[in-house]
Amino acid sequence: MTRRQVTACLLWAVVAAGCGGPVGAPADLAIIGATVVDVAGGTLQANRTVIVTGGRIVAVADSPDGFAPAAAVDGTGRFLMPGLWDNHVHFGGGPALIEENRNLLPLYVAHGITAVRDAAGDLSPSVLEWRTAVAAGALQGPRIFTSGPKLEGIASIWPGDLEVGTPAEVMAALDTLKGMQVDFVKITENTLKPDLYLLGVREARARGWKVSAHVPMAVTLDQASEAGLSSIEHMSYLLRGGSPREAELSAAVGAGKLASAAALTSMVDTFDQGTAVATYRRLAARGTAVTPTLNGSRILAYLDQETHASDTYLQYLGPGLKATYEGRVTSAAAADAAAVTRRHDRFEQAARLLPLLRQAGVTILAGTDAGFLNSFNYPGIGLHDELEILVRYGLTPQQALVASVVNGPTFLGHAGDYGAVAPGRVADLLLLDRNPLEDIRATRAIRGVVLHGRFFDRSALDAMLDDTRQRAAMSAGGATR
């Protein structure tokens, strides 16, 4: 008998007590003969059987002996790892786009993403409902961890945020977020006063939340980190930490003596690698992580070279979401040659900071910034693009995977539940045809996904894609009538 024939017999024996196989303890699922990927350790464990019951892994063994699972999957020749996490996504676009946003959820699962971290939008009530429905198994999609509405200043450009103009309003906003039972807090800097920004960070941390944020130009990276900032969202902010003049220029902005754009240009022009590494080491020592979101930044930087008009992935988006892309596309098209060159250079400068962050010991979170407004940064496939970019600019495949599946849950306090194929962990798993530790593009070679302990094979994942495409087409048809 060939090995595959032996495995097939074994599978039948486990499920139906055929081939003389014994019936053991009941279980929901067995994945038999797979090579388990230890992402944190960067090692492989060949020919393992993973037993799942009640949505959790109960055993990782040499064989399924002693168990009688209701379903079995042949993992021979394939690689089993924890499901991917996209640690920066957005749902939004207004009430008219609730359905189009909800229709995106299966796209994440179809691309092996079993959890997302929603970093604020203008559909928070809906996102909170989806979080509950997904957790209960009533809605097909990745697990959702959300900030709810973000904290901002008065009359900000962002719809759906919590606008605060006084310390009392900061406290009231945090009370609102507590009532929503958000998973972390998001703060941005469009009109938020620097003192209220720092107060928001400190008070949110005092209440037990992690805080993800942009960094106002009038606040240095050290000041934000010292206040307790848990993660800096977007790599471009890290360029400022390489300037010996950061504190001076930030103070000038805060005093109204210098425009933010001019301060940023001066900081970038005075970038010094030694200063950057020293700054990043201080961030690491305080536990401030970074979510680079390089895929979104790259797309916007190079819109002059890549129009994306023929992207096949557009078929999965409804017309309303596509329309939210137009603002940034139009803005990029209006830029002159000097602005385009500056865009390219800023992206490349920021992306090249990855090895410096690694050298300094900063925790990296892999996230895409996918969602409404963020042109052609697609839910699902975008994370695979992000992982590939992280490797292109200096991480190993293993380090990129850690940034997604280990650092994501650890950041939110769920290290004991996710991030490993091990007994006791949640059975959110990804079965691949190739070894992702050798080639990061192997994360795209998806044979199946386990979510809530249920196995979705390739045909089921393809059906999710097809259903999403049909729903987008129906939305487009409705928009034209």
TABELTA-V290779 format. One record per residue. D_CENTER is the distance of its C-alpha to the mean C-alpha in Angstrom with 2 decimals. Layout:
# TABELTA-V290779
{{D_CENTER} {D_CENTER}}
This chain:
# TABELTA-V290779
{{44.22} {41.11} {38.07} {36.26} {39.37} {39.50} {35.87} {36.63} {39.63} {37.69} {35.11} {38.05} {39.66} {36.69} {36.18} {39.82} {41.85} {43.33} {44.61} {46.05} {42.72} {42.85} {41.06} {39.06} {36.81} {34.88} {31.16} {28.72} {27.35} {28.11} {26.34} {29.23} {29.70} {26.14} {25.13} {22.61} {20.01} {19.88} {16.65} {17.52} {21.04} {20.59} {23.36} {24.37} {26.51} {28.57} {30.09} {28.43} {28.62} {25.90} {27.27} {25.30} {26.89} {25.72} {22.05} {22.20} {23.35} {26.97} {28.08} {27.30} {30.78} {33.10} {33.98} {33.74} {37.18} {37.64} {35.11} {35.68} {32.34} {32.43} {30.33} {29.91} {27.87} {29.24} {26.76} {29.43} {28.32} {24.62} {21.73} {19.92} {16.70} {14.15} {11.71} {8.31} {5.17} {1.88} {2.30} {4.10} {6.05} {9.82} {12.72} {16.09} {19.25} {21.83} {23.54} {24.74} {21.26} {20.34} {21.26} {19.53} {16.17} {16.95} {17.91} {14.43} {13.29} {15.11} {13.57} {10.35} {12.83} {15.00} {12.53} {12.01} {8.70} {10.15} {7.77} {5.37} {5.73} {8.08} {9.30} {12.71} {14.80} {18.31} {18.00} {17.40} {20.31} {19.09} {15.51} {17.28} {19.55} {16.91} {15.36} {18.91} {19.78} {16.95} {17.79} {21.38} {20.94} {22.39} {19.56} {17.79} {14.03} {11.02} {11.41} {10.42} {10.20} {11.39} {13.19} {15.72} {17.54} {17.20} {20.31} {22.16} {25.74} {28.54} {28.47} {25.03} {23.79} {20.87} {21.93} {21.20} {20.72} {22.99} {25.52} {27.35} {30.41} {31.99} {31.23} {32.34} {29.85} {27.01} {28.25} {28.63} {25.10} {23.80} {26.25} {24.79} {21.26} {22.91} {24.60} {21.40} {20.10} {16.72} {14.30} {14.01} {15.46} {14.39} {17.22} {17.98} {21.20} {22.84} {25.99} {25.28} {28.06} {27.21} {29.12} {27.35} {23.94} {24.96} {26.55} {23.44} {21.46} {24.40} {25.11} {21.62} {21.52} {25.06} {24.03} {21.59} {18.19} {15.55} {15.37} {12.78} {14.72} {16.15} {19.46} {22.74} {25.10} {27.74} {25.74} {25.32} {22.31} {24.66} {25.66} {22.17} {21.45} {24.88} {24.27} {21.47} {18.27} {15.45} {12.90} {13.61} {11.13} {12.04} {14.25} {17.30} {18.21} {18.78} {21.66} {23.66} {23.79} {25.83} {28.66} {31.69} {32.32} {29.07} {30.87} {33.85} {32.02} {29.72} {32.91} {34.58} {31.86} {32.11} {35.89} {35.72} {37.39} {34.68} {32.21} {28.51} {28.42} {31.41} {30.04} {26.84} {29.05} {31.25} {28.46} {27.11} {30.72} {31.50} {28.49} {29.72} {27.88} {29.72} {28.91} {25.21} {25.14} {27.17} {24.87} {21.75} {23.74} {24.48} {20.84} {20.19} {23.32} {22.19} {18.78} {16.87} {13.53} {11.96} {8.61} {10.34} {8.61} {11.59} {11.31} {11.92} {14.52} {16.21} {16.66} {18.29} {20.30} {21.83} {22.53} {26.17} {25.92} {23.60} {24.43} {22.12} {24.97} {25.19} {21.56} {21.88} {18.50} {20.13} {21.99} {19.12} {18.97} {21.64} {23.92} {22.72} {19.16} {20.73} {23.07} {20.45} {19.81} {23.47} {23.59} {21.59} {23.26} {26.62} {26.02} {25.08} {28.15} {30.39} {29.65} {32.60} {32.71} {32.34} {29.22} {27.66} {28.57} {27.18} {23.83} {23.77} {24.96} {22.49} {19.52} {21.26} {22.25} {18.80} {17.30} {20.27} {19.38} {16.98} {20.03} {21.42} {18.48} {18.73} {22.47} {22.23} {20.10} {17.10} {14.00} {11.10} {7.42} {5.51} {3.37} {5.73} {7.58} {8.57} {11.24} {14.80} {16.60} {14.29} {16.68} {15.97} {12.22} {11.96} {9.77} {9.63} {11.40} {9.39} {6.96} {10.43} {11.71} {9.29} {10.33} {13.80} {13.94} {13.04} {15.94} {18.13} {18.11} {18.91} {16.73} {18.08} {16.34} {16.40} {14.90} {11.95} {11.50} {12.06} {9.30} {6.86} {9.35} {11.66} {10.43} {7.61} {10.51} {13.02} {11.75} {12.21} {15.46} {14.91} {15.70} {18.75} {17.18} {14.36} {13.73} {17.14} {19.58} {22.24} {24.61} {23.41} {19.69} {18.05} {18.65} {15.23} {15.98} {15.78} {19.20} {19.50} {22.67} {22.16} {21.27} {17.81} {19.28} {21.77} {19.83} {16.08} {16.93} {18.01} {14.59} {15.81} {19.07} {18.13} {21.22} {19.85} {17.25} {18.21} {16.78} {18.82} {21.23} {22.01} {22.05} {21.20} {22.99} {22.61} {24.93} {23.08} {19.77} {21.89} {23.39} {20.08} {19.64} {23.26} {23.17} {20.32} {22.41} {25.48} {24.07} {22.99} {26.50} {28.11} {26.36} {27.59} {31.01} {31.18} {30.31} {33.21} {35.80}}
